[in-house]
């Protein structure tokens, strides 16, 4: 690596040389503080704890059209109500569907 004299690292323009010196003298107090990141809002804070059907209807969408899914009445009655609206609530529910019938959309990805 060739030797580079110290003078080559500094600009010959007096304004460009003065700017870094001003920054050093100003110190921390003159710098702007970084903005705080926006707090992520959990879907559970929107009142969905007890209404899984409303959650599915408002939060799931079809990727191609970006429209919210519309659950049929039989899907609500036969698929979503038994595991989520019975007492006592089961800790595990198994949903079995054939190939290419929206398993990923039902699981919420």
C-alpha positions in Angstrom: 0.0 0.0 0.0 1.5 3.3 -1.0 2.2 6.1 1.5 -0.5 8.8 1.6 0.6 12.1 3.3 -1.7 13.5 6.0 -2.5 16.6 4.0 -4.3 14.5 1.4 -7.0 13.6 3.9 -8.0 17.2 4.5 -9.8 19.4 2.0 -8.1 22.5 0.7 -11.4 24.3 0.8 -11.6 26.2 4.2 -15.4 25.8 4.5 -15.2 22.0 4.1 -12.4 21.9 6.8 -14.4 24.1 9.2 -17.6 21.9 9.1 -16.1 18.9 10.9 -14.6 21.2 13.5 -17.9 22.8 14.2 -19.5 19.4 14.6 -16.9 18.5 17.2 -17.4 21.7 19.1 -21.2 21.5 19.1 -21.0 18.0 20.6 -23.9 15.9 21.7 -26.2 18.7 22.7 -26.6 20.0 19.2 -27.5 16.7 17.6 -31.0 15.7 17.0 -32.3 12.7 19.0 -33.4 9.6 17.0 -37.1 9.1 16.8 -38.6 6.3 18.8 -40.0 3.5 16.8 -43.8 3.3 16.6 -45.2 0.9 19.1 -46.7 -2.2 17.4 -50.3 -2.7 18.2 -51.4 -6.2 18.9 -54.6 -7.5 17.3 -55.6 -8.8 20.7 -55.9 -5.2 22.0 -58.7 -4.6 19.5 -61.3 -6.7 21.4 -60.9 -10.0 19.5 -60.2 -12.2 22.5 -63.7 -13.5 22.6 -64.8 -13.1 18.9 -62.6 -15.2 16.6 -65.2 -15.0 13.8 -65.0 -11.2 13.7 -61.2 -11.4 13.9 -61.1 -13.8 10.9 -63.5 -11.6 8.9 -61.6 -8.4 9.5 -57.9 -9.5 9.6 -57.7 -12.2 6.8 -57.6 -11.2 3.2 -57.2 -12.8 -0.2 -53.7 -12.0 -1.4 -54.6 -11.6 -5.1 -57.5 -9.2 -4.6 -56.5 -7.8 -1.1 -60.2 -8.0 -0.1 -61.3 -9.3 3.3 -62.5 -12.9 3.3 -66.2 -13.5 3.7 -67.0 -16.5 5.8 -70.0 -18.6 4.9 -72.6 -19.4 7.6 -71.7 -23.1 7.5 -68.0 -22.2 8.0 -68.9 -20.2 11.1 -71.3 -22.8 12.5 -69.4 -26.0 11.7 -65.7 -25.0 11.7 -65.1 -22.0 14.0 -67.8 -22.2 16.6 -67.2 -25.7 18.0 -63.6 -25.2 19.1 -63.9 -21.5 20.1 -67.4 -21.1 21.5 -67.9 -24.2 23.7 -67.5 -24.5 27.4 -65.0 -25.7 28.5 -62.9 -24.5 25.6 -60.6 -27.2 24.3 -56.8 -26.6 24.3 -56.3 -28.3 21.0 -58.4 -28.4 17.8 -57.6 -30.4 14.7 -59.0 -29.2 11.3 -58.6 -31.6 8.4 -59.3 -30.4 4.9 -58.4 -31.9 1.4 -55.7 -30.6 -0.8 -56.3 -27.1 -2.4 -59.1 -26.1 -0.1 -57.7 -23.1 1.7 -55.8 -24.7 4.6 -53.3 -21.9 4.8 -56.0 -19.2 4.8 -57.8 -21.0 7.6 -54.6 -21.2 9.6 -53.9 -17.5 9.2 -50.5 -18.2 7.8 
